[in-house]
């Protein structure tokens, strides 16, 4: 992964948190997906297989994109918490910005 792009994505998570547009932790993320307020779900690459499957299934059922990105520590740090295996972005603009950065990351590889 490209560290410069990674840090841009992580800083977007921080901005979204300060704007109050992030739900983090398994319960809040799942609630956001079910209530239709989540535009994007981010699951840590080192999250458990059960957690990854849970959000892949929920995402496909509720038509919310789910990406794997960063570690639990990186996600937590980006939003000012300890560890976070999952978070939901509750703002369409932030979600699109993150997806755009992720797309440019995968094209660069």
MMTF fields as JSON, N, C-alpha, C and O atoms, coordinates in Angstrom:
{
  "mmtfVersion": "1.0.0",
  "mmtfProducer": "UNKNOWN",
  "numBonds": 435,
  "numAtoms": 436,
  "numGroups": 109,
  "numChains": 1,
  "numModels": 1,
  "chainsPerModel": [1],
  "groupsPerChain": [109],
  "chainIdList": ["A"],
  "bondAtomList": [4, 2, 8, 6, 12, 10, 16, 14, 20, 18, 24, 22, 28, 26, 32, 30, 36, 34, 40, 38, 44, 42, 48, 46, 52, 50, 56, 54, 60, 58, 64, 62, 68, 66, 72, 70, 76, 74, 80, 78, 84, 82, 88, 86, 92, 90, 96, 94, 100, 98, 104, 102, 108, 106, 112, 110, 116, 114, 120, 118, 124, 122, 128, 126, 132, 130, 136, 134, 140, 138, 144, 142, 148, 146, 152, 150, 156, 154, 160, 158, 164, 162, 168, 166, 172, 170, 176, 174, 180, 178, 184, 182, 188, 186, 192, 190, 196, 194, 200, 198, 204, 202, 208, 206, 212, 210, 216, 214, 220, 218, 224, 222, 228, 226, 232, 230, 236, 234, 240, 238, 244, 242, 248, 246, 252, 250, 256, 254, 260, 258, 264, 262, 268, 266, 272, 270, 276, 274, 280, 278, 284, 282, 288, 286, 292, 290, 296, 294, 300, 298, 304, 302, 308, 306, 312, 310, 316, 314, 320, 318, 324, 322, 328, 326, 332, 330, 336, 334, 340, 338, 344, 342, 348, 346, 352, 350, 356, 354, 360, 358, 364, 362, 368, 366, 372, 370, 376, 374, 380, 378, 384, 382, 388, 386, 392, 390, 396, 394, 400, 398, 404, 402, 408, 406, 412, 410, 416, 414, 420, 418, 424, 422, 428, 426, 432, 430],
  "bondOrderList": [1, 1, 1, 1, 1, 1, 1, 1, 1, 1, 1, 1, 1, 1, 1, 1, 1, 1, 1, 1, 1, 1, 1, 1, 1, 1, 1, 1, 1, 1, 1, 1, 1, 1, 1, 1, 1, 1, 1, 1, 1, 1, 1, 1, 1, 1, 1, 1, 1, 1, 1, 1, 1, 1, 1, 1, 1, 1, 1, 1, 1, 1, 1, 1, 1, 1, 1, 1, 1, 1, 1, 1, 1, 1, 1, 1, 1, 1, 1, 1, 1, 1, 1, 1, 1, 1, 1, 1, 1, 1, 1, 1, 1, 1, 1, 1, 1, 1, 1, 1, 1, 1, 1, 1, 1, 1, 1, 1],
  "groupList": [{"groupName": "UNK", "atomNameList": ["N", "CA", "C", "O"], "elementList": ["N", "C", "C", "O"], "formalChargeList": [0, 0, 0, 0], "bondAtomList": [1, 0, 2, 1, 3, 2], "bondOrderList": [1, 1, 2], "singleLetterCode": "X", "chemCompType": "L-PEPTIDE LINKING"}],
  "groupTypeList": [0, 0, 0, 0, 0, 0, 0, 0, 0, 0, 0, 0, 0, 0, 0, 0, 0, 0, 0, 0, 0, 0, 0, 0, 0, 0, 0, 0, 0, 0, 0, 0, 0, 0, 0, 0, 0, 0, 0, 0, 0, 0, 0, 0, 0, 0, 0, 0, 0, 0, 0, 0, 0, 0, 0, 0, 0, 0, 0, 0, 0, 0, 0, 0, 0, 0, 0, 0, 0, 0, 0, 0, 0, 0, 0, 0, 0, 0, 0, 0, 0, 0, 0, 0, 0, 0, 0, 0, 0, 0, 0, 0, 0, 0, 0, 0, 0, 0, 0, 0, 0, 0, 0, 0, 0, 0, 0, 0, 0],
  "groupIdList": [1, 2, 3, 4, 5, 6, 7, 8, 9, 10, 11, 12, 13, 14, 15, 16, 17, 18, 19, 20, 21, 22, 23, 24, 25, 26, 27, 28, 29, 30, 31, 32, 33, 34, 35, 36, 37, 38, 39, 40, 41, 42, 43, 44, 45, 46, 47, 48, 49, 50, 51, 52, 53, 54, 55, 56, 57, 58, 59, 60, 61, 62, 63, 64, 65, 66, 67, 68, 69, 70, 71, 72, 73, 74, 75, 76, 77, 78, 79, 80, 81, 82, 83, 84, 85, 86, 87, 88, 89, 90, 91, 92, 93, 94, 95, 96, 97, 98, 99, 100, 101, 102, 103, 104, 105, 106, 107, 108, 109],
  "secStructList": [7, 7, 2, 2, 2, 2, 2, 2, 2, 2, 2, 2, 2, 2, 2, 2, 2, 2, 6, 6, 7, 3, 3, 3, 1, 2, 2, 2, 2, 2, 2, 2, 2, 2, 2, 6, 7, 7, 1, 3, 3, 3, 3, 7, 6, 6, 1, 7, 2, 2, 2, 2, 2, 2, 2, 2, 2, 2, 2, 2, 2, 2, 6, 7, 3, 3, 3, 3, 7, 1, 7, 2, 2, 2, 2, 2, 2, 2, 6, 6, 1, 1, 7, 7, 1, 3, 3, 3, 3, 7, 7, 2, 2, 2, 2, 2, 2, 2, 2, 2, 2, 2, 2, 2, 2, 2, 2, 2, 7],
  "xCoordList": [0.832, 0.0, 0.871, 2.005, 0.303, 0.991, 0.697, -0.447, 1.734, 1.533, 0.921, 0.136, 1.282, 0.754, -0.77, -1.509, -1.228, -2.667, -3.36, -4.457, -2.715, -3.282, -3.559, -4.642, -2.573, -2.741, -3.83, -4.506, -4.005, -5.08, -6.442, -7.368, -6.548, -7.814, -8.076, -9.191, -7.047, -7.208, -7.562, -8.347, -6.989, -7.327, -8.764, -9.404, -9.269, -10.682, -11.58, -12.612, -11.175, -11.942, -11.957, -12.98, -10.806, -10.713, -11.608, -12.282, -11.618, -12.483, -13.956, -14.741, -14.309, -15.703, -16.1, -17.236, -15.157, -15.431, -15.698, -16.664, -14.829, -15.012, -16.307, -16.888, -16.754, -18.02, -19.215, -20.367, -18.929, -20.011, -20.653, -21.822, -19.898, -20.463, -19.859, -19.78, -19.433, -18.874, -19.594, -19.845, -19.921, -20.394, -19.302, -18.897, -18.818, -17.718, -18.036, -18.876, -17.341, -17.609, -18.675, -19.504, -18.645, -19.513, -21.001, -21.734, -21.446, -22.87, -23.349, -24.362, -22.616, -23.023, -22.957, -23.811, -21.937, -21.799, -22.978, -23.578, -23.3, -24.418, -25.737, -26.559, -25.94, -27.154, -27.26, -28.34, -26.14, -26.133, -26.491, -27.216, -25.976, -26.278, -27.77, -28.436, -28.283, -29.69, -30.64, -31.711, -30.263, -31.154, -31.044, -31.799, -30.119, -29.976, -29.182, -29.187, -28.495, -27.722, -26.268, -25.55, -25.824, -24.43, -24.293, -25.076, -23.277, -22.991, -21.813, -21.636, -21.007, -19.84, -19.438, -19.433, -19.1, -18.602, -17.141, -16.777, -16.31, -14.888, -14.603, -14.886, -14.036, -13.68, -12.162, -11.549, -11.562, -10.103, -9.659, -10.341, -8.51, -7.972, -7.656, -7.69, -7.347, -7.025, -8.232, -8.069, -9.427, -10.641, -10.859, -10.312, -11.657, -11.904, -12.694, -13.389, -12.574, -13.316, -14.817, -15.554, -15.271, -16.699, -17.16, -18.228, -16.351, -16.694, -16.736, -17.659, -15.739, -15.702, -16.936, -17.574, -17.266, -18.428, -19.717, -20.581, -19.847, -21.04, -21.289, -22.403, -20.241, -20.44, -20.549, -21.245, -19.864, -20.064, -21.527, -22.159, -22.058, -23.456, -24.43, -25.344, -24.232, -25.116, -25.024, -26.037, -23.804, -23.599, -24.319, -24.963, -24.218, -24.881, -26.399, -27.125, -26.884, -28.332, -28.909, -29.951, -28.229, -28.732, -28.167, -28.415, -27.404, -26.826, -25.921, -26.029, -25.034, -24.04, -22.658, -22.353, -21.819, -20.483, -19.65, -19.696, -18.891, -18.03, -16.618, -16.396, -15.657, -14.26, -13.434, -13.779, -12.341, -11.373, -10.215, -9.649, -9.88, -8.811, -8.162, -8.848, -6.83, -6.083, -6.192, -6.799, -5.587, -5.645, -6.611, -7.024, -6.96, -7.848, -7.224, -7.913, -5.914, -5.213, -5.259, -5.521, -5.003, -5.023, -6.416, -6.55, -7.439, -8.807, -9.154, -9.71, -8.825, -9.102, -8.377, -8.96, -7.095, -6.276, -6.836, -6.877, -7.265, -7.768, -8.999, -9.229, -9.798, -11.028, -10.927, -11.929, -9.709, -9.49, -9.938, -10.256, -9.961, -10.331, -9.161, -8.124, -9.344, -8.267, -8.263, -7.587, -8.999, -9.052, -10.467, -11.434, -10.59, -11.906, -11.798, -11.007, -12.594, -12.587, -13.478, -13.312, -14.43, -15.336, -15.811, -15.88, -16.133, -16.771, -17.639, -17.41, -18.642, -19.541, -19.439, -19.404, -19.391, -19.384, -20.831, -21.493, -21.307, -22.708, -22.945, -23.973, -22.001, -22.107, -21.71, -20.638, -22.565, -22.319, -21.042, -20.295, -20.792, -19.597, -18.311, -17.388, -18.256, -17.076, -16.921, -15.811, -18.027, -17.982, -17.421, -16.579, -17.896, -17.414, -15.937, -15.192, -15.505, -14.096, -13.208, -12.144, -13.644, -12.87, -12.815, -11.75, -13.96, -13.989, -13.078, -12.406, -13.061, -12.206, -10.739, -9.966, -10.352, -8.96, -8.62, -7.527, -9.558, -9.345, -9.177, -8.303, -10.023, -9.922, -8.568, -7.951, -8.107, -6.814, -5.687, -4.649, -5.893, -4.906, -4.811, -3.712, -5.965, -5.948, -5.459, -4.889, -5.674, -5.172, -3.658, -2.988, -3.129, -1.691, -0.903, 0.293, -1.576, -0.86, -0.696, -0.117],
  "yCoordList": [-1.196, 0.0, 1.252, 1.257, 2.289, 3.569, 4.372, 4.752, 4.624, 5.296, 6.683, 7.096, 7.403, 8.759, 8.712, 9.477, 7.805, 7.665, 7.131, 7.573, 6.17, 5.619, 6.724, 6.792, 7.592, 8.633, 9.624, 10.191, 9.837, 10.713, 10.1, 10.796, 8.797, 8.107, 8.139, 8.423, 7.848, 7.874, 9.278, 9.43, 10.309, 11.666, 12.03, 12.839, 11.439, 11.635, 11.049, 11.627, 9.893, 9.299, 10.253, 10.419, 10.877, 11.833, 13.037, 13.492, 13.555, 14.697, 14.326, 15.084, 13.155, 12.7, 12.532, 12.816, 12.07, 11.909, 13.262, 13.429, 14.231, 15.567, 16.212, 17.049, 15.813, 16.345, 15.562, 15.883, 14.532, 13.721, 12.794, 12.437, 12.394, 11.562, 10.163, 9.548, 9.66, 8.305, 7.554, 8.095, 6.304, 5.392, 4.339, 3.773, 4.067, 3.112, 2.024, 2.185, 0.91, -0.244, -1.1, -0.6, -2.39, -3.324, -2.981, -2.988, -2.681, -2.428, -1.176, -1.212, -0.055, 1.193, 1.085, 1.622, 0.387, 0.225, -0.58, -0.213, -1.677, -2.524, -1.755, -1.871, -0.975, -0.164, 0.843, 1.043, 1.474, 2.461, 1.805, 2.383, 0.593, -0.12, -0.46, -0.216, -1.022, -1.435, -0.251, -0.373, 0.892, 2.061, 2.848, 3.796, 2.466, 3.139, 4.432, 5.193, 4.701, 5.943, 5.765, 6.752, 4.529, 4.281, 4.348, 3.745, 5.098, 5.162, 4.264, 3.893, 3.921, 3.081, 2.444, 3.102, 1.157, 0.465, 0.119, -0.397, 0.412, 0.088, -0.938, -0.709, -2.077, -3.132, -3.266, -3.301, -3.341, -3.478, -4.791, -5.811, -4.744, -5.944, -7.036, -8.222, -6.633, -7.636, -7.945, -8.502, -7.581, -7.939, -9.444, -10.082, -9.998, -11.441, -11.789, -10.946, -13.048, -13.511, -13.359, -13.034, -13.598, -13.443, -12.009, -11.774, -11.043, -9.628, -9.263, -8.583, -9.714, -9.429, -10.01, -9.341, -11.26, -11.91, -11.186, -10.959, -10.823, -10.118, -8.873, -8.658, -8.05, -6.8, -6.991, -6.227, -8.012, -8.322, -8.697, -8.218, -9.569, -10.018, -8.861, -8.68, -8.072, -6.923, -5.92, -5.391, -5.667, -4.711, -5.129, -4.305, -6.415, -6.843, -6.84, -6.511, -7.203, -7.212, -5.799, -5.558, -4.866, -3.483, -2.561, -1.355, -3.14, -2.395, -1.236, -0.11, -1.556, -0.585, -1.134, -2.28, -0.345, -0.85, -1.102, -0.337, -2.191, -2.568, -2.718, -3.42, -2.048, -2.189, -2.642, -2.385, -3.319, -3.669, -2.694, -2.533, -2.051, -1.052, -0.885, -0.806, -0.83, -0.528, -1.609, -2.66, -1.32, -2.24, -1.671, -0.515, -2.5, -2.032, -0.834, 0.12, -0.903, 0.182, 1.467, 2.544, 1.352, 2.534, 3.168, 4.389, 2.342, 2.875, 3.574, 4.673, 2.931, 3.531, 4.845, 5.841, 4.837, 6.041, 7.194, 8.342, 6.871, 7.896, 8.602, 9.774, 7.886, 8.494, 8.825, 9.134, 8.757, 9.172, 8.166, 8.534, 6.89, 5.831, 4.847, 5.041, 3.779, 2.786, 1.907, 2.225, 0.82, -0.089, -0.092, -0.071, -0.117, -0.232, -1.215, -1.013, -2.286, -3.275, -2.821, -3.264, -1.928, -1.474, -0.056, 0.396, 0.622, 1.932, 2.16, 1.592, 3.006, 3.359, 4.859, 5.645, 5.245, 6.656, 7.048, 6.439, 8.072, 8.461, 9.68, 10.346, 9.968, 11.14, 10.735, 10.166, 11.026, 10.609, 11.221, 10.55, 12.49, 13.163, 12.524, 12.274, 12.26, 11.59, 10.187, 9.77, 9.468, 8.102, 8.118, 7.293, 9.063, 9.153, 9.515, 8.984, 10.421, 10.827, 9.637, 9.451, 8.837, 7.653, 6.65, 6.109, 6.398, 5.435, 5.891, 5.076, 7.2, 7.743, 7.492, 7.1, 7.718, 7.48, 5.988, 5.619, 5.137, 3.686, 3.236, 2.425, 3.766, 3.415, 3.82, 3.051, 5.024, 5.469, 4.632, 4.44, 4.135, 3.267, 1.931, 1.441, 1.343, 0.048, 0.172, -0.778, 1.316, 1.515, 1.713, 1.367, 2.264, 2.517, 1.224, 1.176, 0.171, -1.09, -1.919, -3.004],
  "zCoordList": [0.0, 0.0, 0.0, 0.48, -0.548, -0.636, 0.636, 0.888, 1.428, 2.723, 2.608, 3.462, 1.547, 1.383, 1.181, 1.801, 0.309, 0.062, 1.303, 1.645, 1.986, 3.226, 4.223, 4.804, 4.42, 5.424, 5.01, 5.868, 3.698, 3.231, 3.553, 3.969, 3.354, 3.653, 5.157, 5.593, 5.943, 7.404, 7.886, 8.822, 7.253, 7.692, 7.296, 7.967, 6.213, 5.861, 6.957, 7.297, 7.508, 8.613, 9.808, 10.472, 10.069, 11.168, 10.949, 11.873, 9.723, 9.388, 9.559, 10.128, 9.059, 9.162, 10.63, 11.008, 11.452, 12.886, 13.525, 14.27, 13.227, 13.804, 13.327, 14.019, 12.134, 11.604, 12.154, 11.859, 12.957, 13.526, 12.522, 12.667, 11.489, 10.427, 10.384, 9.32, 11.548, 11.647, 12.756, 13.833, 12.473, 13.519, 13.619, 12.604, 14.834, 14.933, 15.934, 16.82, 15.769, 16.616, 15.949, 15.189, 16.241, 15.551, 15.69, 14.701, 16.915, 17.147, 16.417, 15.717, 16.579, 15.924, 14.405, 13.699, 13.907, 12.46, 11.916, 10.906, 12.595, 12.16, 12.211, 11.302, 13.266, 13.404, 12.256, 11.7, 11.905, 10.807, 9.474, 8.665, 9.253, 8.008, 7.957, 6.951, 9.049, 9.088, 8.974, 8.38, 9.534, 9.516, 8.207, 7.991, 7.343, 6.058, 6.11, 5.142, 7.226, 7.324, 6.894, 6.736, 6.703, 6.304, 4.786, 4.052, 4.325, 2.894, 2.528, 1.367, 3.537, 3.305, 4.625, 5.665, 4.58, 5.769, 5.525, 4.468, 6.523, 6.454, 7.54, 8.716, 7.13, 8.073, 8.056, 6.989, 9.228, 9.319, 8.68, 8.782, 8.024, 7.375, 8.392, 8.064, 9.642, 10.661, 11.569, 12.654, 11.118, 11.876, 11.74, 10.841, 12.637, 12.585, 11.324, 10.757, 10.898, 9.721, 9.937, 9.007, 11.184, 11.485, 11.269, 10.703, 11.723, 11.558, 10.079, 9.631, 9.32, 7.883, 7.192, 6.378, 7.524, 6.909, 7.296, 6.449, 8.571, 9.043, 8.186, 7.707, 7.994, 7.268, 5.764, 5.094, 5.216, 3.788, 3.55, 2.608, 4.426, 4.288, 4.471, 3.667, 5.536, 5.805, 4.656, 4.198, 4.198, 3.109, 1.846, 1.195, 1.486, 0.25, 0.424, -0.513, 1.609, 1.85, 1.829, 1.219, 2.497, 2.597, 1.512, 1.523, 0.573, -0.556, -0.107, -0.592, 0.829, 1.309, 0.942, 1.273, 0.266, -0.064, 1.193, 2.156, 1.153, 2.28, 1.733, 0.746, 2.386, 1.98, 3.181, 4.334, 2.874, 3.919, 3.767, 2.686, 4.876, 4.809, 6.166, 7.186, 6.18, 7.406, 8.468, 8.261, 9.603, 10.742, 11.776, 11.689, 12.75, 13.824, 14.535, 14.898, 14.724, 15.41, 14.58, 15.116, 13.26, 12.385, 12.332, 12.411, 12.201, 12.153, 13.459, 13.455, 14.576, 15.871, 16.05, 16.479, 15.717, 15.864, 15.006, 15.448, 13.782, 12.863, 13.407, 13.111, 14.207, 14.731, 16.219, 16.864, 16.756, 18.135, 19.182, 20.312, 18.801, 19.745, 19.833, 19.198, 20.637, 20.711, 19.469, 18.491, 19.492, 18.347, 17.796, 18.557, 16.489, 15.86, 14.712, 13.79, 14.763, 13.686, 12.535, 11.399, 12.839, 11.787, 12.06, 13.203, 10.975, 11.101, 9.88, 8.812, 10.065, 8.968, 8.736, 9.683, 7.472, 7.122, 6.828, 5.988, 7.531, 7.476, 6.594, 6.711, 5.718, 4.859, 3.442, 3.231, 2.486, 1.114, 0.54, -0.172, 0.848, 0.343, 0.844, 0.069, 2.154, 2.719, 2.127, 1.796, 1.994, 1.449, 0.027, -0.327, -0.779, -2.169, -2.213, -3.037, -1.326, -1.281, -0.921, -1.513, 0.046, 0.452, -0.699, -0.999, -1.348, -2.457, -3.597, -4.229, -3.851, -4.912, -4.587, -5.461, -3.327, -2.907, -2.984, -3.414, -2.567, -2.614, -4.066, -4.372, -4.96, -6.38, -6.956, -7.692, -6.623, -7.144, -6.551, -7.185, -5.339, -4.691, -5.442, -5.701, -5.79, -6.452, -7.909, -8.447, -8.539, -9.895, -9.903, -10.875, -8.828, -8.741, -8.557, -8.844, -8.076, -7.815, -9.057, -9.003]
}
